[in-house]
Amino acid sequence: MRGRDTVIHWLSDRLIRAAIWLMLRLPFDARRRVAGWLMSRLVAPLGDYGARIRSNLALVMPGMPESEVAALVRRVPENLGRTLIELYSARDFIARIRDEPLTGPGVEALAEAHRTGRPVLLVTGHIGNYDAIRAALILRGYPVGGLYRPMDNPFFNRHYVAAISAIGTPLFPRGRQGLGDMVRFLRSGGMLGVVLDQHMGDGAALTFMGHEALTALSAAELALRYDALVVPTYGLRRADGGFDLVVEAPVPHSTPEAMTQALNDSLEAVVRTHMDQWLWTHRRWKAPRRARPPTAPKG
């Protein structure tokens, strides 16, 4: 990292730390409201989040009325701010999750995998609070680890990882550094939380929201290699401040491409129902650099 970048990262991290410290002095619900307001009214305009949200919506929903677009420009960063401060509020967040039931057709399959020690890939997207399911399953005694992408700002990354570690461990950084430990954990019967909806330059050219989106096949490939269940899961916000913890039916084993497309389709259906809870600031449909060709069928 160059000296100028180091200074900028250090200064921005000091501001973030100060804001988080102040918000943590507030009661949990007030803290979430303030974090949402700050992200939507201050951080998002400075980061030009609105332009990215509008660009993505223009691509996948070109007929959306301007009033709905404007509402999402405000509400999407609000969800992001609430999620961030929840991740820094492990005790309060866990208390809010504790009594929420798991719902959906995959609940029993997940319980059976836990009883038998079968590995599980818990796949979600950046919607609602993507760590809610991990927290809920850890509370129930399930062995759940998380795969995370280290932040570009190393100063911020240190306390971010510490914060999500307070919700539960183990955690594995994406890339070679955490690969060996992650595989050993999975093979031992662990459940691994994976967030799938980021652009991957070397991913497979699949579809999401009706458009080509390069998508990592790693979750499906791990499932096929280690006979793991692949289960779409979501922690979706309710108006009362709680969460709906949704466990969908496991994705049948087939090819990595077909399984990953099924995961994209699952997330798409949830996004269309909860538009304001998905992270529309992602550059999800960036032009490919090097698309990964489909796997040839075996025969």
C-alpha positions as CSV (number, residue, x, y, z in Angstrom):
1,M,0.0,0.0,0.0
2,R,1.3,3.4,-1.0
3,G,2.0,6.0,1.8
4,R,-0.9,8.3,0.6
5,D,-3.4,5.4,0.5
6,T,-2.3,4.4,4.0
7,V,-3.0,7.9,5.4
8,I,-6.4,8.0,3.7
9,H,-7.3,4.6,5.0
10,W,-6.2,5.5,8.5
11,L,-8.1,8.8,8.5
12,S,-11.3,7.2,7.1
13,D,-11.0,4.4,9.7
14,R,-10.7,6.9,12.5
15,L,-13.9,8.6,11.4
16,I,-15.7,5.2,11.1
17,R,-14.5,4.2,14.5
18,A,-15.7,7.4,16.1
19,A,-19.1,7.2,14.4
20,I,-19.6,3.6,15.5
21,W,-18.5,4.4,19.1
22,L,-21.0,7.2,19.3
23,M,-23.8,5.0,17.9
24,L,-23.1,2.2,20.3
25,R,-23.9,4.6,23.2
26,L,-27.6,4.6,22.0
27,P,-30.3,1.9,22.7
28,F,-30.3,-0.8,20.0
29,D,-33.3,0.4,18.0
30,A,-32.3,4.0,18.1
31,R,-28.8,3.0,17.1
32,R,-30.1,1.2,14.0
33,R,-32.3,4.2,13.0
34,V,-29.4,6.6,13.4
35,A,-27.0,4.3,11.4
36,G,-29.6,4.0,8.6
37,W,-30.1,7.8,8.5
38,L,-26.3,8.6,8.5
39,M,-25.7,6.1,5.7
40,S,-28.6,7.3,3.6
41,R,-28.3,11.0,4.1
42,L,-24.5,11.5,4.5
43,V,-22.4,8.6,3.4
44,A,-24.4,7.6,0.3
45,P,-24.4,11.1,-1.3
46,L,-20.6,11.4,-0.7
47,G,-20.0,8.0,-2.2
48,D,-22.4,8.6,-5.1
49,Y,-24.4,5.5,-4.2
50,G,-27.5,6.9,-5.8
51,A,-25.9,6.8,-9.3
52,R,-25.0,3.2,-8.9
53,I,-28.4,2.3,-7.6
54,R,-30.1,4.2,-10.5
55,S,-27.8,2.6,-13.1
56,N,-28.6,-1.0,-11.9
57,L,-32.3,-0.3,-11.7
58,A,-32.2,1.2,-15.2
59,L,-30.6,-2.0,-16.5
60,V,-32.9,-4.6,-14.9
61,M,-36.1,-2.6,-14.3
62,P,-36.1,0.2,-17.0
63,G,-39.9,0.8,-16.5
64,M,-39.8,1.5,-12.8
65,P,-41.5,4.8,-11.9
66,E,-39.2,7.6,-10.7
67,S,-40.9,7.8,-7.4
68,E,-40.0,4.2,-6.7
69,V,-36.4,4.7,-7.9
70,A,-36.0,7.7,-5.6
71,A,-37.4,5.7,-2.6
72,L,-34.9,2.9,-3.2
73,V,-32.0,5.4,-3.5
74,R,-32.9,6.4,0.0
75,R,-33.9,3.1,1.5
76,V,-31.1,0.8,0.2
77,P,-28.4,2.7,2.0
78,E,-30.6,2.8,5.1
79,N,-30.6,-1.0,5.1
80,L,-26.8,-1.0,4.7
81,G,-26.3,1.3,7.6
82,R,-28.6,-0.8,9.9
83,T,-26.8,-3.9,8.9
84,L,-23.4,-2.5,9.6
85,I,-24.3,-1.3,13.1
86,E,-26.0,-4.6,13.8
87,L,-22.8,-6.4,13.0
88,Y,-21.1,-4.2,15.6
89,S,-23.8,-4.9,18.2
90,A,-23.3,-8.6,18.7
91,R,-25.0,-8.9,22.1
92,D,-28.1,-6.8,21.1
93,F,-28.3,-8.4,17.6
94,I,-28.1,-11.9,19.0
95,A,-30.8,-11.1,21.6
96,R,-33.1,-9.8,18.8
97,I,-32.5,-13.0,16.8
98,R,-32.7,-15.5,19.7
99,D,-36.5,-16.1,19.7
100,E,-37.0,-15.8,15.9
101,P,-38.1,-19.2,14.4
102,L,-36.5,-20.8,11.4
103,T,-39.1,-21.1,8.6
104,G,-39.2,-22.6,5.2
105,P,-39.0,-26.0,3.5
106,G,-35.3,-26.6,4.2
107,V,-35.5,-26.4,8.0
108,E,-35.8,-30.2,8.5
109,A,-33.1,-30.9,6.0
110,L,-30.7,-28.6,7.9
111,A,-31.6,-30.3,11.2
112,E,-31.0,-33.7,9.6
113,A,-27.6,-32.6,8.3
114,H,-26.7,-31.4,11.8
115,R,-27.7,-34.7,13.3
116,T,-25.7,-36.8,10.8
117,G,-22.7,-34.5,10.5
118,R,-23.2,-33.8,6.8
119,P,-21.5,-30.6,5.5
120,V,-23.7,-27.7,4.5
121,L,-23.2,-24.6,2.3
122,L,-25.5,-21.9,3.6
123,V,-25.8,-19.6,0.6
124,T,-27.2,-16.1,0.8
125,G,-26.8,-12.6,-0.7
126,H,-26.4,-9.1,0.5
127,I,-30.0,-8.7,1.5
128,G,-31.7,-7.9,4.8
129,N,-29.0,-8.8,7.3
130,Y,-26.9,-11.6,5.7
131,D,-25.4,-12.6,9.1
132,A,-28.8,-13.2,10.8
133,I,-29.0,-16.9,9.8
134,R,-25.5,-17.6,11.0
135,A,-26.3,-16.0,14.3
136,A,-29.5,-18.0,14.6
137,L,-28.0,-21.3,13.8
138,I,-25.0,-20.8,16.2
139,L,-27.6,-20.0,19.0
140,R,-29.2,-23.4,18.2
141,G,-25.8,-25.2,18.6
142,Y,-25.1,-25.7,14.9
143,P,-21.4,-25.6,13.9
144,V,-21.5,-22.6,11.5
145,G,-18.5,-20.8,10.1
146,G,-18.4,-17.9,7.7
147,L,-16.5,-17.1,4.6
148,Y,-15.8,-13.3,4.2
149,R,-14.0,-11.0,1.8
150,P,-11.4,-8.9,3.6
151,M,-12.0,-5.2,3.4
152,D,-9.8,-3.0,1.2
153,N,-9.0,-0.8,4.1
154,P,-6.8,-2.9,6.4
155,F,-7.4,-0.7,9.5
156,F,-11.2,-1.0,9.1
157,N,-10.8,-4.7,8.4
158,R,-9.2,-5.4,11.8
159,H,-12.2,-4.3,13.8
160,Y,-14.7,-5.4,11.3
161,V,-13.5,-9.0,11.6
162,A,-13.4,-8.7,15.4
163,A,-17.0,-7.5,15.3
164,I,-18.4,-10.3,13.2
165,S,-16.2,-12.8,15.3
166,A,-18.2,-11.7,18.3
167,I,-21.3,-13.1,16.6
168,G,-19.6,-16.4,16.1
169,T,-16.5,-18.2,14.8
170,P,-14.8,-19.7,12.9
171,L,-14.4,-17.2,10.1
172,F,-12.4,-17.8,6.9
173,P,-11.0,-15.0,4.7
174,R,-11.7,-15.5,1.0
175,G,-8.6,-16.7,-0.9
176,R,-5.7,-19.0,-0.3
177,Q,-5.1,-17.8,3.3
178,G,-8.2,-19.4,4.7
179,L,-8.8,-22.2,2.1
180,G,-7.2,-25.1,4.0
181,D,-8.9,-24.4,7.3
182,M,-12.2,-23.8,5.6
183,V,-12.0,-27.2,3.8
184,R,-11.1,-29.0,7.0
185,F,-14.0,-27.4,8.8
186,L,-16.4,-28.3,6.0
187,R,-15.2,-31.9,5.8
188,S,-15.7,-32.3,9.6
189,G,-19.4,-31.7,9.1
190,G,-19.4,-27.9,9.5
191,M,-21.9,-25.5,8.0
192,L,-20.3,-22.7,6.0
193,G,-22.1,-19.4,5.3
194,V,-21.3,-18.0,1.8
195,V,-22.5,-14.7,0.3
196,L,-22.8,-15.4,-3.5
197,D,-24.0,-12.2,-5.2
198,Q,-20.8,-10.3,-5.9
199,H,-19.3,-9.9,-9.4
200,M,-16.5,-12.4,-10.1
201,G,-14.3,-11.5,-13.0
202,D,-13.4,-15.2,-13.6
203,G,-16.9,-16.5,-12.8
204,A,-19.4,-18.4,-15.0
205,A,-21.6,-16.3,-17.3
206,L,-25.0,-17.0,-15.6
207,T,-28.1,-14.8,-15.4
208,F,-29.4,-12.7,-12.5
209,M,-32.4,-10.4,-12.8
210,G,-32.6,-11.2,-16.5
211,H,-29.1,-10.2,-17.4
212,E,-25.7,-11.9,-17.6
213,A,-23.8,-11.8,-14.3
214,L,-20.5,-13.5,-13.7
215,T,-20.9,-15.7,-10.7
216,A,-18.5,-17.8,-8.6
217,L,-19.2,-21.6,-8.9
218,S,-17.1,-22.3,-5.7
219,A,-20.1,-23.1,-3.4
220,A,-21.5,-25.7,-5.8
221,E,-18.1,-27.1,-6.6
222,L,-17.4,-27.5,-2.8
223,A,-20.8,-29.2,-2.4
224,L,-20.1,-31.7,-5.1
225,R,-16.6,-32.4,-3.9
226,Y,-17.5,-33.0,-0.3
227,D,-21.2,-34.2,-0.6
228,A,-22.5,-31.1,1.1
229,L,-26.0,-29.8,1.1
230,V,-26.5,-26.4,-0.6
231,V,-29.2,-24.5,1.1
232,P,-30.4,-20.9,0.2
233,T,-30.9,-18.9,3.4
234,Y,-32.1,-15.4,4.1
235,G,-32.5,-13.0,7.1
236,L,-35.1,-10.5,6.0
237,R,-36.2,-7.5,7.9
238,R,-39.7,-7.0,9.2
239,A,-41.3,-3.6,10.0
240,D,-41.3,-4.4,13.7
241,G,-37.5,-4.6,13.8
242,G,-37.3,-8.4,13.8
243,F,-36.2,-10.8,11.1
244,D,-37.8,-13.6,9.1
245,L,-35.2,-16.4,9.0
246,V,-35.9,-18.3,5.8
247,V,-34.4,-21.7,5.0
248,E,-35.2,-22.8,1.5
249,A,-35.2,-26.4,0.2
250,P,-31.7,-27.7,-0.7
251,V,-30.5,-27.3,-4.3
252,P,-30.2,-30.7,-5.9
253,H,-26.8,-31.8,-6.9
254,S,-26.2,-31.6,-10.7
255,T,-23.5,-29.4,-12.4
256,P,-21.9,-26.4,-10.8
257,E,-23.5,-24.2,-13.4
258,A,-27.0,-25.5,-12.9
259,M,-26.7,-25.4,-9.1
260,T,-25.4,-21.9,-9.1
261,Q,-28.0,-20.7,-11.5
262,A,-30.6,-22.1,-9.1
263,L,-29.0,-20.1,-6.3
264,N,-29.2,-16.9,-8.5
265,D,-32.8,-17.6,-9.3
266,S,-33.6,-18.1,-5.6
267,L,-32.0,-14.8,-4.7
268,E,-33.7,-13.0,-7.6
269,A,-37.1,-14.1,-6.3
270,V,-36.3,-12.7,-2.8
271,V,-34.9,-9.5,-4.2
272,R,-38.0,-8.8,-6.3
273,T,-40.1,-9.2,-3.1
274,H,-37.8,-7.1,-0.9
275,M,-36.3,-4.6,-3.3
276,D,-35.2,-2.1,-0.6
277,Q,-33.2,-4.8,1.3
278,W,-30.8,-5.8,-1.5
279,L,-27.5,-4.0,-2.0
280,W,-28.2,-2.3,-5.3
281,T,-24.9,-0.4,-4.9
282,H,-23.0,-3.5,-6.1
283,R,-21.6,-3.4,-9.6
284,R,-23.2,-6.8,-10.2
285,W,-23.4,-6.6,-14.0
286,K,-20.0,-5.4,-14.9
287,A,-18.6,-6.3,-18.3
288,P,-16.6,-9.6,-18.2
289,R,-12.8,-9.6,-18.2
290,R,-12.4,-13.3,-18.6
291,A,-15.6,-15.3,-18.4
292,R,-15.3,-18.9,-17.3
293,P,-16.6,-21.3,-19.9
294,P,-19.3,-23.8,-18.9
295,T,-18.2,-27.1,-17.7
296,A,-18.5,-29.8,-20.4
297,P,-20.9,-32.6,-19.4
298,K,-19.4,-35.8,-18.3
299,G,-20.4,-38.8,-20.2
